[in-house]
Amino acid sequence: MFDRYYDELEVGDRRVFRAMTVTEAHIVGFAGLTGDHYVLHTDAEYASRSAFGQRVAHGLLILSLGAGLIPLEPGRVVALLGLEDVRFLAPVFIGDTVHPEMEIVSKTDREPGGLVIVDETILNQRDEAVCKARLRVLVAAAPNET
């Protein structure tokens, strides 16, 4: 989706992206990076006695993995301007495989190209939605060939 310029994107465009399996290393690394060592994510004994029965990946980790699975071409995305209506719909466990799907819901001309509103859904290996968000992305126009 963001391997194209603003002019090449159309409302209704949909893409399904590659997947990644969530590992213990992802959870431990994310906890170390963010300082979020909440026991449901990092303490196997505690988590085994929780309603989930095992450790759960951080919701923001899953949102971040979803972003990392989307191919970006240099010069296309100017800035991520915001996330709206972020919802974590189901737990993600170690060993689950997640992938993002996106759909462009609107475009508005804005220098240096345009504002693109994208609905993102991150699904697990059973095609269950685990996270949803609306992204506001400033995308560059194609350079003028002279």
Residue pairs with C-beta under 8 A, 6 or more apart in sequence:
1 9
1 13
1 15
1 70
1 102
1 104
1 118
2 70
2 71
2 72
2 73
2 76
2 77
2 137
2 139
3 71
3 72
3 73
3 76
4 73
4 76
5 76
5 113
5 139
5 140
5 141
5 142
6 107
6 113
6 114
6 116
6 139
6 140
6 141
6 142
7 113
7 141
7 142
8 142
9 104
9 107
9 116
9 139
10 104
10 107
11 104
11 105
11 106
11 107
12 103
12 104
13 103
13 104
14 101
14 102
14 103
14 104
15 101
15 102
16 99
16 101
17 69
17 70
17 71
17 99
17 100
17 101
17 102
18 69
18 99
19 69
19 97
19 98
19 99
19 125
20 65
20 68
20 69
20 97
20 98
20 99
21 95
21 96
21 97
22 57
22 61
22 62
22 65
22 92
22 93
22 94
22 95
22 96
22 97
22 98
23 94
23 95
24 55
24 94
26 57
26 61
26 65
27 41
27 42
27 55
27 57
27 58
27 61
27 94
28 42
30 36
30 57
30 58
30 60
30 61
30 64
31 37
31 41
31 42
31 58
34 58
34 60
36 58
36 60
38 58
39 46
39 47
40 46
40 47
40 50
40 52
40 55
40 56
41 47
41 55
41 56
41 57
41 58
42 55
43 55
44 54
44 55
47 53
47 54
47 55
47 56
48 54
52 91
52 93
54 93
54 94
55 93
55 94
56 91
56 92
56 93
57 91
57 92
57 93
57 94
57 96
59 88
59 131
62 88
62 92
62 98
62 122
62 130
62 131
63 83
63 86
63 122
63 131
63 133
65 98
65 122
66 98
66 99
66 100
66 120
66 122
66 131
67 100
69 99
69 100
70 100
70 102
75 140
75 143
76 139
76 140
77 137
77 138
77 139
77 140
78 112
78 113
78 138
78 139
78 140
79 137
79 138
80 135
80 136
80 137
80 138
81 115
81 136
81 137
81 138
82 135
82 136
83 133
83 134
83 135
83 136
84 133
84 134
84 135
84 136
85 132
85 133
85 134
86 131
86 132
86 133
87 131
87 132
87 133
88 130
88 131
89 128
89 129
89 130
89 131
89 132
90 124
90 128
90 129
90 130
91 130
92 98
92 124
92 130
96 124
96 125
96 130
97 124
97 125
98 122
98 123
98 124
98 125
98 130
99 122
99 123
100 120
100 121
100 122
100 123
101 120
101 121
101 122
101 123
102 118
102 119
102 120
102 121
102 135
103 118
103 119
104 116
104 117
104 118
105 117
105 118
105 119
105 134
106 116
106 117
107 114
107 115
107 116
107 117
108 114
108 115
110 138
112 138
112 140
112 141
113 138
113 139
113 140
113 141
114 138
114 139
114 141
115 136
115 137
115 138
115 139
116 136
116 137
116 138
116 139
117 134
117 135
117 136
117 137
118 134
118 135
118 137
119 132
119 133
119 134
119 135
120 131
120 132
120 133
120 134
120 135
121 129
121 131
121 132
122 129
122 130
122 131
122 132
123 129
123 130
124 130
